């Protein structure tokens, strides 16, 4: 299995493609495919990087 989000680093902004109402989130950590993201409207969420491809935000 491949980590789809291996390129994500702390501080990067992302969106969850299946949860647009969460808003933009900031990556807190990315360790062994577990990505901790603090979303504006949802709070802190841990995402399995092997199952969900987060969308980077370059605004």
mmCIF file of the N, C-alpha and C atoms, coordinates in Angstrom:
data_MODEL
# 
_entry.id   MODEL 
# 
loop_
_atom_site.group_PDB 
_atom_site.id 
_atom_site.type_symbol 
_atom_site.label_atom_id 
_atom_site.label_alt_id 
_atom_site.label_comp_id 
_atom_site.label_asym_id 
_atom_site.label_entity_id 
_atom_site.label_seq_id 
_atom_site.pdbx_PDB_ins_code 
_atom_site.Cartn_x 
_atom_site.Cartn_y 
_atom_site.Cartn_z 
_atom_site.occupancy 
_atom_site.B_iso_or_equiv 
_atom_site.pdbx_formal_charge 
_atom_site.auth_seq_id 
_atom_site.auth_comp_id 
_atom_site.auth_asym_id 
_atom_site.auth_atom_id 
_atom_site.pdbx_PDB_model_num 
ATOM 1   N N  . UNK A 1 1  ? 0.838   -1.181 0.000  1.00 0.00 ? 1  UNK A N  1 
ATOM 2   C CA . UNK A 1 1  ? 0.000   0.000  0.000  1.00 0.00 ? 1  UNK A CA 1 
ATOM 3   C C  . UNK A 1 1  ? 0.882   1.244  0.000  1.00 0.00 ? 1  UNK A C  1 
ATOM 4   N N  . UNK A 1 2  ? 0.437   2.263  -0.709 1.00 0.00 ? 2  UNK A N  1 
ATOM 5   C CA . UNK A 1 2  ? 1.233   3.479  -0.859 1.00 0.00 ? 2  UNK A CA 1 
ATOM 6   C C  . UNK A 1 2  ? 0.613   4.642  -0.089 1.00 0.00 ? 2  UNK A C  1 
ATOM 7   N N  . UNK A 1 3  ? 1.468   5.402  0.584  1.00 0.00 ? 3  UNK A N  1 
ATOM 8   C CA . UNK A 1 3  ? 1.020   6.603  1.290  1.00 0.00 ? 3  UNK A CA 1 
ATOM 9   C C  . UNK A 1 3  ? 0.804   7.701  0.263  1.00 0.00 ? 3  UNK A C  1 
ATOM 10  N N  . UNK A 1 4  ? -0.449  8.043  0.012  1.00 0.00 ? 4  UNK A N  1 
ATOM 11  C CA . UNK A 1 4  ? -0.801  9.022  -1.009 1.00 0.00 ? 4  UNK A CA 1 
ATOM 12  C C  . UNK A 1 4  ? -0.420  10.442 -0.631 1.00 0.00 ? 4  UNK A C  1 
ATOM 13  N N  . UNK A 1 5  ? -0.133  10.668 0.641  1.00 0.00 ? 5  UNK A N  1 
ATOM 14  C CA . UNK A 1 5  ? 0.137   12.009 1.152  1.00 0.00 ? 5  UNK A CA 1 
ATOM 15  C C  . UNK A 1 5  ? 1.548   12.160 1.710  1.00 0.00 ? 5  UNK A C  1 
ATOM 16  N N  . UNK A 1 6  ? 2.475   11.345 1.241  1.00 0.00 ? 6  UNK A N  1 
ATOM 17  C CA . UNK A 1 6  ? 3.831   11.362 1.787  1.00 0.00 ? 6  UNK A CA 1 
ATOM 18  C C  . UNK A 1 6  ? 4.503   12.726 1.642  1.00 0.00 ? 6  UNK A C  1 
ATOM 19  N N  . UNK A 1 7  ? 4.079   13.516 0.664  1.00 0.00 ? 7  UNK A N  1 
ATOM 20  C CA . UNK A 1 7  ? 4.686   14.823 0.405  1.00 0.00 ? 7  UNK A CA 1 
ATOM 21  C C  . UNK A 1 7  ? 4.241   15.898 1.394  1.00 0.00 ? 7  UNK A C  1 
ATOM 22  N N  . UNK A 1 8  ? 3.167   15.644 2.147  1.00 0.00 ? 8  UNK A N  1 
ATOM 23  C CA . UNK A 1 8  ? 2.648   16.665 3.065  1.00 0.00 ? 8  UNK A CA 1 
ATOM 24  C C  . UNK A 1 8  ? 3.567   16.858 4.262  1.00 0.00 ? 8  UNK A C  1 
ATOM 25  N N  . UNK A 1 9  ? 3.788   18.117 4.607  1.00 0.00 ? 9  UNK A N  1 
ATOM 26  C CA . UNK A 1 9  ? 4.644   18.464 5.732  1.00 0.00 ? 9  UNK A CA 1 
ATOM 27  C C  . UNK A 1 9  ? 3.900   19.392 6.678  1.00 0.00 ? 9  UNK A C  1 
ATOM 28  N N  . UNK A 1 10 ? 4.294   19.415 7.958  1.00 0.00 ? 10 UNK A N  1 
ATOM 29  C CA . UNK A 1 10 ? 3.650   20.322 8.907  1.00 0.00 ? 10 UNK A CA 1 
ATOM 30  C C  . UNK A 1 10 ? 3.654   21.762 8.394  1.00 0.00 ? 10 UNK A C  1 
ATOM 31  N N  . UNK A 1 11 ? 2.508   22.411 8.578  1.00 0.00 ? 11 UNK A N  1 
ATOM 32  C CA . UNK A 1 11 ? 2.354   23.788 8.144  1.00 0.00 ? 11 UNK A CA 1 
ATOM 33  C C  . UNK A 1 11 ? 1.636   23.934 6.813  1.00 0.00 ? 11 UNK A C  1 
ATOM 34  N N  . UNK A 1 12 ? 1.624   22.872 6.005  1.00 0.00 ? 12 UNK A N  1 
ATOM 35  C CA . UNK A 1 12 ? 0.940   22.942 4.709  1.00 0.00 ? 12 UNK A CA 1 
ATOM 36  C C  . UNK A 1 12 ? -0.573  23.009 4.917  1.00 0.00 ? 12 UNK A C  1 
ATOM 37  N N  . UNK A 1 13 ? -1.255  23.683 3.997  1.00 0.00 ? 13 UNK A N  1 
ATOM 38  C CA . UNK A 1 13 ? -2.709  23.789 4.039  1.00 0.00 ? 13 UNK A CA 1 
ATOM 39  C C  . UNK A 1 13 ? -3.317  22.751 3.104  1.00 0.00 ? 13 UNK A C  1 
ATOM 40  N N  . UNK A 1 14 ? -4.410  22.128 3.555  1.00 0.00 ? 14 UNK A N  1 
ATOM 41  C CA . UNK A 1 14 ? -5.062  21.070 2.781  1.00 0.00 ? 14 UNK A CA 1 
ATOM 42  C C  . UNK A 1 14 ? -6.576  21.160 2.920  1.00 0.00 ? 14 UNK A C  1 
ATOM 43  N N  . UNK A 1 15 ? -7.261  20.439 2.033  1.00 0.00 ? 15 UNK A N  1 
ATOM 44  C CA . UNK A 1 15 ? -8.704  20.229 2.133  1.00 0.00 ? 15 UNK A CA 1 
ATOM 45  C C  . UNK A 1 15 ? -8.959  18.731 2.037  1.00 0.00 ? 15 UNK A C  1 
ATOM 46  N N  . UNK A 1 16 ? -10.016 18.289 2.713  1.00 0.00 ? 16 UNK A N  1 
ATOM 47  C CA . UNK A 1 16 ? -10.445 16.892 2.632  1.00 0.00 ? 16 UNK A CA 1 
ATOM 48  C C  . UNK A 1 16 ? -11.463 16.807 1.502  1.00 0.00 ? 16 UNK A C  1 
ATOM 49  N N  . UNK A 1 17 ? -11.219 15.994 0.454  1.00 0.00 ? 17 UNK A N  1 
ATOM 50  C CA . UNK A 1 17 ? -12.105 15.981 -0.718 1.00 0.00 ? 17 UNK A CA 1 
ATOM 51  C C  . UNK A 1 17 ? -13.530 15.508 -0.420 1.00 0.00 ? 17 UNK A C  1 
ATOM 52  N N  . UNK A 1 18 ? -13.718 14.735 0.629  1.00 0.00 ? 18 UNK A N  1 
ATOM 53  C CA . UNK A 1 18 ? -15.048 14.210 0.957  1.00 0.00 ? 18 UNK A CA 1 
ATOM 54  C C  . UNK A 1 18 ? -15.744 15.015 2.058  1.00 0.00 ? 18 UNK A C  1 
ATOM 55  N N  . UNK A 1 19 ? -15.055 16.024 2.599  1.00 0.00 ? 19 UNK A N  1 
ATOM 56  C CA . UNK A 1 19 ? -15.610 16.827 3.691  1.00 0.00 ? 19 UNK A CA 1 
ATOM 57  C C  . UNK A 1 19 ? -15.379 18.315 3.431  1.00 0.00 ? 19 UNK A C  1 
ATOM 58  N N  . UNK A 1 20 ? -15.958 18.871 2.372  1.00 0.00 ? 20 UNK A N  1 
ATOM 59  C CA . UNK A 1 20 ? -15.699 20.287 2.059  1.00 0.00 ? 20 UNK A CA 1 
ATOM 60  C C  . UNK A 1 20 ? -16.154 21.242 3.149  1.00 0.00 ? 20 UNK A C  1 
ATOM 61  N N  . UNK A 1 21 ? -17.143 20.837 3.951  1.00 0.00 ? 21 UNK A N  1 
ATOM 62  C CA . UNK A 1 21 ? -17.635 21.705 5.025  1.00 0.00 ? 21 UNK A CA 1 
ATOM 63  C C  . UNK A 1 21 ? -16.631 21.860 6.159  1.00 0.00 ? 21 UNK A C  1 
ATOM 64  N N  . UNK A 1 22 ? -15.570 21.049 6.182  1.00 0.00 ? 22 UNK A N  1 
ATOM 65  C CA . UNK A 1 22 ? -14.527 21.186 7.205  1.00 0.00 ? 22 UNK A CA 1 
ATOM 66  C C  . UNK A 1 22 ? -13.657 22.408 6.953  1.00 0.00 ? 22 UNK A C  1 
ATOM 67  N N  . UNK A 1 23 ? -13.671 22.924 5.727  1.00 0.00 ? 23 UNK A N  1 
ATOM 68  C CA . UNK A 1 23 ? -12.841 24.066 5.380  1.00 0.00 ? 23 UNK A CA 1 
ATOM 69  C C  . UNK A 1 23 ? -11.388 23.674 5.168  1.00 0.00 ? 23 UNK A C  1 
ATOM 70  N N  . UNK A 1 24 ? -10.542 24.671 5.187  1.00 0.00 ? 24 UNK A N  1 
ATOM 71  C CA . UNK A 1 24 ? -9.109  24.458 5.013  1.00 0.00 ? 24 UNK A CA 1 
ATOM 72  C C  . UNK A 1 24 ? -8.497  24.013 6.333  1.00 0.00 ? 24 UNK A C  1 
ATOM 73  N N  . UNK A 1 25 ? -7.551  23.066 6.239  1.00 0.00 ? 25 UNK A N  1 
ATOM 74  C CA . UNK A 1 25 ? -6.867  22.589 7.435  1.00 0.00 ? 25 UNK A CA 1 
ATOM 75  C C  . UNK A 1 25 ? -5.368  22.745 7.317  1.00 0.00 ? 25 UNK A C  1 
ATOM 76  N N  . UNK A 1 26 ? -4.714  22.820 8.467  1.00 0.00 ? 26 UNK A N  1 
ATOM 77  C CA . UNK A 1 26 ? -3.254  22.915 8.492  1.00 0.00 ? 26 UNK A CA 1 
ATOM 78  C C  . UNK A 1 26 ? -2.685  21.603 9.016  1.00 0.00 ? 26 UNK A C  1 
ATOM 79  N N  . UNK A 1 27 ? -1.752  21.024 8.254  1.00 0.00 ? 27 UNK A N  1 
ATOM 80  C CA . UNK A 1 27 ? -1.116  19.776 8.657  1.00 0.00 ? 27 UNK A CA 1 
ATOM 81  C C  . UNK A 1 27 ? -0.283  20.019 9.909  1.00 0.00 ? 27 UNK A C  1 
ATOM 82  N N  . UNK A 1 28 ? -0.511  19.198 10.925 1.00 0.00 ? 28 UNK A N  1 
ATOM 83  C CA . UNK A 1 28 ? 0.251   19.280 12.169 1.00 0.00 ? 28 UNK A CA 1 
ATOM 84  C C  . UNK A 1 28 ? 1.399   18.272 12.177 1.00 0.00 ? 28 UNK A C  1 
ATOM 85  N N  . UNK A 1 29 ? 1.125   17.067 11.640 1.00 0.00 ? 29 UNK A N  1 
ATOM 86  C CA . UNK A 1 29 ? 2.163   16.035 11.555 1.00 0.00 ? 29 UNK A CA 1 
ATOM 87  C C  . UNK A 1 29 ? 1.777   15.026 10.484 1.00 0.00 ? 29 UNK A C  1 
ATOM 88  N N  . UNK A 1 30 ? 2.782   14.304 9.991  1.00 0.00 ? 30 UNK A N  1 
ATOM 89  C CA . UNK A 1 30 ? 2.581   13.256 8.991  1.00 0.00 ? 30 UNK A CA 1 
ATOM 90  C C  . UNK A 1 30 ? 3.580   12.151 9.296  1.00 0.00 ? 30 UNK A C  1 
ATOM 91  N N  . UNK A 1 31 ? 3.127   11.140 10.037 1.00 0.00 ? 31 UNK A N  1 
ATOM 92  C CA . UNK A 1 31 ? 4.014   10.077 10.507 1.00 0.00 ? 31 UNK A CA 1 
ATOM 93  C C  . UNK A 1 31 ? 3.449   8.724  10.089 1.00 0.00 ? 31 UNK A C  1 
ATOM 94  N N  . UNK A 1 32 ? 4.198   8.010  9.266  1.00 0.00 ? 32 UNK A N  1 
ATOM 95  C CA . UNK A 1 32 ? 3.813   6.658  8.825  1.00 0.00 ? 32 UNK A CA 1 
ATOM 96  C C  . UNK A 1 32 ? 2.391   6.596  8.279  1.00 0.00 ? 32 UNK A C  1 
ATOM 97  N N  . UNK A 1 33 ? 1.996   7.591  7.497  1.00 0.00 ? 33 UNK A N  1 
ATOM 98  C CA . UNK A 1 33 ? 0.689   7.580  6.862  1.00 0.00 ? 33 UNK A CA 1 
ATOM 99  C C  . UNK A 1 33 ? -0.446  8.107  7.712  1.00 0.00 ? 33 UNK A C  1 
ATOM 100 N N  . UNK A 1 34 ? -0.171  8.483  8.945  1.00 0.00 ? 34 UNK A N  1 
ATOM 101 C CA . UNK A 1 34 ? -1.191  9.090  9.795  1.00 0.00 ? 34 UNK A CA 1 
ATOM 102 C C  . UNK A 1 34 ? -0.952  10.598 9.810  1.00 0.00 ? 34 UNK A C  1 
ATOM 103 N N  . UNK A 1 35 ? -1.922  11.328 9.268  1.00 0.00 ? 35 UNK A N  1 
ATOM 104 C CA . UNK A 1 35 ? -1.777  12.772 9.123  1.00 0.00 ? 35 UNK A CA 1 
ATOM 105 C C  . UNK A 1 35 ? -2.713  13.470 10.090 1.00 0.00 ? 35 UNK A C  1 
ATOM 106 N N  . UNK A 1 36 ? -2.141  14.259 10.962 1.00 0.00 ? 36 UNK A N  1 
ATOM 107 C CA . UNK A 1 36 ? -2.930  15.050 11.906 1.00 0.00 ? 36 UNK A CA 1 
ATOM 108 C C  . UNK A 1 36 ? -3.132  16.430 11.294 1.00 0.00 ? 36 UNK A C  1 
ATOM 109 N N  . UNK A 1 37 ? -4.418  16.803 11.134 1.00 0.00 ? 37 UNK A N  1 
ATOM 110 C CA . UNK A 1 37 ? -4.753  18.074 10.496 1.00 0.00 ? 37 UNK A CA 1 
ATOM 111 C C  . UNK A 1 37 ? -5.716  18.844 11.400 1.00 0.00 ? 37 UNK A C  1 
ATOM 112 N N  . UNK A 1 38 ? -5.459  20.131 11.555 1.00 0.00 ? 38 UNK A N  1 
ATOM 113 C CA . UNK A 1 38 ? -6.360  20.997 12.309 1.00 0.00 ? 38 UNK A CA 1 
ATOM 114 C C  . UNK A 1 38 ? -7.209  21.776 11.309 1.00 0.00 ? 38 UNK A C  1 
ATOM 115 N N  . UNK A 1 39 ? -8.484  21.357 11.166 1.00 0.00 ? 39 UNK A N  1 
ATOM 116 C CA . UNK A 1 39 ? -9.400  21.997 10.226 1.00 0.00 ? 39 UNK A CA 1 
ATOM 117 C C  . UNK A 1 39 ? -10.118 23.158 10.887 1.00 0.00 ? 39 UNK A C  1 
ATOM 118 N N  . UNK A 1 40 ? -10.357 24.202 10.118 1.00 0.00 ? 40 UNK A N  1 
ATOM 119 C CA . UNK A 1 40 ? -10.989 25.421 10.609 1.00 0.00 ? 40 UNK A CA 1 
ATOM 120 C C  . UNK A 1 40 ? -12.363 25.145 11.228 1.00 0.00 ? 40 UNK A C  1 
ATOM 121 N N  . UNK A 1 41 ? -13.177 24.331 10.577 1.00 0.00 ? 41 UNK A N  1 
ATOM 122 C CA . UNK A 1 41 ? -14.549 24.101 11.028 1.00 0.00 ? 41 UNK A CA 1 
ATOM 123 C C  . UNK A 1 41 ? -14.765 22.786 11.758 1.00 0.00 ? 41 UNK A C  1 
ATOM 124 N N  . UNK A 1 42 ? -13.761 21.913 11.795 1.00 0.00 ? 42 UNK A N  1 
ATOM 125 C CA . UNK A 1 42 ? -13.931 20.589 12.397 1.00 0.00 ? 42 UNK A CA 1 
ATOM 126 C C  . UNK A 1 42 ? -13.005 20.354 13.583 1.00 0.00 ? 42 UNK A C  1 
ATOM 127 N N  . UNK A 1 43 ? -11.903 21.070 13.620 1.00 0.00 ? 43 UNK A N  1 
ATOM 128 C CA . UNK A 1 43 ? -10.918 20.846 14.673 1.00 0.00 ? 43 UNK A CA 1 
ATOM 129 C C  . UNK A 1 43 ? -9.891  19.812 14.234 1.00 0.00 ? 43 UNK A C  1 
ATOM 130 N N  . UNK A 1 44 ? -9.218  19.217 15.193 1.00 0.00 ? 44 UNK A N  1 
ATOM 131 C CA . UNK A 1 44 ? -8.142  18.276 14.908 1.00 0.00 ? 44 UNK A CA 1 
ATOM 132 C C  . UNK A 1 44 ? -8.703  16.923 14.480 1.00 0.00 ? 44 UNK A C  1 
ATOM 133 N N  . UNK A 1 45 ? -8.184  16.424 13.355 1.00 0.00 ? 45 UNK A N  1 
ATOM 134 C CA . UNK A 1 45 ? -8.601  15.141 12.812 1.00 0.00 ? 45 UNK A CA 1 
ATOM 135 C C  . UNK A 1 45 ? -7.357  14.371 12.402 1.00 0.00 ? 45 UNK A C  1 
ATOM 136 N N  . UNK A 1 46 ? -7.317  13.070 12.690 1.00 0.00 ? 46 UNK A N  1 
ATOM 137 C CA . UNK A 1 46 ? -6.232  12.206 12.229 1.00 0.00 ? 46 UNK A CA 1 
ATOM 138 C C  . UNK A 1 46 ? -6.754  11.421 11.029 1.00 0.00 ? 46 UNK A C  1 
ATOM 139 N N  . UNK A 1 47 ? -6.040  11.514 9.924  1.00 0.00 ? 47 UNK A N  1 
ATOM 140 C CA . UNK A 1 47 ? -6.475  10.933 8.652  1.00 0.00 ? 47 UNK A CA 1 
ATOM 141 C C  . UNK A 1 47 ? -5.507  9.840  8.228  1.00 0.00 ? 47 UNK A C  1 
ATOM 142 N N  . UNK A 1 48 ? -6.064  8.737  7.727  1.00 0.00 ? 48 UNK A N  1 
ATOM 143 C CA . UNK A 1 48 ? -5.264  7.642  7.204  1.00 0.00 ? 48 UNK A CA 1 
ATOM 144 C C  . UNK A 1 48 ? -4.829  8.012  5.787  1.00 0.00 ? 48 UNK A C  1 
ATOM 145 N N  . UNK A 1 49 ? -3.555  8.306  5.610  1.00 0.00 ? 49 UNK A N  1 
ATOM 146 C CA . UNK A 1 49 ? -3.015  8.725  4.326  1.00 0.00 ? 49 UNK A CA 1 
ATOM 147 C C  . UNK A 1 49 ? -2.986  7.634  3.285  1.00 0.00 ? 49 UNK A C  1 
ATOM 148 N N  . UNK A 1 50 ? -3.252  6.394  3.675  1.00 0.00 ? 50 UNK A N  1 
ATOM 149 C CA . UNK A 1 50 ? -3.314  5.299  2.720  1.00 0.00 ? 50 UNK A CA 1 
ATOM 150 C C  . UNK A 1 50 ? -4.703  5.201  2.088  1.00 0.00 ? 50 UNK A C  1 
ATOM 151 N N  . UNK A 1 51 ? -5.696  5.877  2.672  1.00 0.00 ? 51 UNK A N  1 
ATOM 152 C CA . UNK A 1 51 ? -7.071  5.777  2.193  1.00 0.00 ? 51 UNK A CA 1 
ATOM 153 C C  . UNK A 1 51 ? -7.623  7.067  1.602  1.00 0.00 ? 51 UNK A C  1 
ATOM 154 N N  . UNK A 1 52 ? -7.115  8.210  2.066  1.00 0.00 ? 52 UNK A N  1 
ATOM 155 C CA . UNK A 1 52 ? -7.652  9.506  1.630  1.00 0.00 ? 52 UNK A CA 1 
ATOM 156 C C  . UNK A 1 52 ? -6.518  10.352 1.053  1.00 0.00 ? 52 UNK A C  1 
ATOM 157 N N  . UNK A 1 53 ? -6.742  10.891 -0.137 1.00 0.00 ? 53 UNK A N  1 
ATOM 158 C CA . UNK A 1 53 ? -5.779  11.795 -0.753 1.00 0.00 ? 53 UNK A CA 1 
ATOM 159 C C  . UNK A 1 53 ? -6.225  13.222 -0.467 1.00 0.00 ? 53 UNK A C  1 
ATOM 160 N N  . UNK A 1 54 ? -5.523  13.881 0.439  1.00 0.00 ? 54 UNK A N  1 
ATOM 161 C CA . UNK A 1 54 ? -5.840  15.273 0.774  1.00 0.00 ? 54 UNK A CA 1 
ATOM 162 C C  . UNK A 1 54 ? -5.440  16.192 -0.363 1.00 0.00 ? 54 UNK A C  1 
ATOM 163 N N  . UNK A 1 55 ? -6.163  17.270 -0.532 1.00 0.00 ? 55 UNK A N  1 
ATOM 164 C CA . UNK A 1 55 ? -5.890  18.237 -1.594 1.00 0.00 ? 55 UNK A CA 1 
ATOM 165 C C  . UNK A 1 55 ? -5.090  19.403 -1.046 1.00 0.00 ? 55 UNK A C  1 
ATOM 166 N N  . UNK A 1 56 ? -3.871  19.610 -1.522 1.00 0.00 ? 56 UNK A N  1 
ATOM 167 C CA . UNK A 1 56 ? -3.091  20.765 -1.050 1.00 0.00 ? 56 UNK A CA 1 
ATOM 168 C C  . UNK A 1 56 ? -3.730  22.066 -1.498 1.00 0.00 ? 56 UNK A C  1 
ATOM 169 N N  . UNK A 1 57 ? -3.586  23.093 -0.669 1.00 0.00 ? 57 UNK A N  1 
ATOM 170 C CA . UNK A 1 57 ? -4.116  24.433 -0.955 1.00 0.00 ? 57 UNK A CA 1 
ATOM 171 C C  . UNK A 1 57 ? -2.928  25.372 -1.093 1.00 0.00 ? 57 UNK A C  1 
ATOM 172 N N  . UNK A 1 58 ? -2.862  26.068 -2.223 1.00 0.00 ? 58 UNK A N  1 
ATOM 173 C CA . UNK A 1 58 ? -1.742  26.972 -2.489 1.00 0.00 ? 58 UNK A CA 1 
ATOM 174 C C  . UNK A 1 58 ? -2.209  28.415 -2.629 1.00 0.00 ? 58 UNK A C  1 
ATOM 175 N N  . UNK A 1 59 ? -3.155  28.847 -1.796 1.00 0.00 ? 59 UNK A N  1 
ATOM 176 C CA . UNK A 1 59 ? -3.665  30.216 -1.864 1.00 0.00 ? 59 UNK A CA 1 
ATOM 177 C C  . UNK A 1 59 ? -2.766  31.184 -1.145 1.00 0.00 ? 59 UNK A C  1 
# 
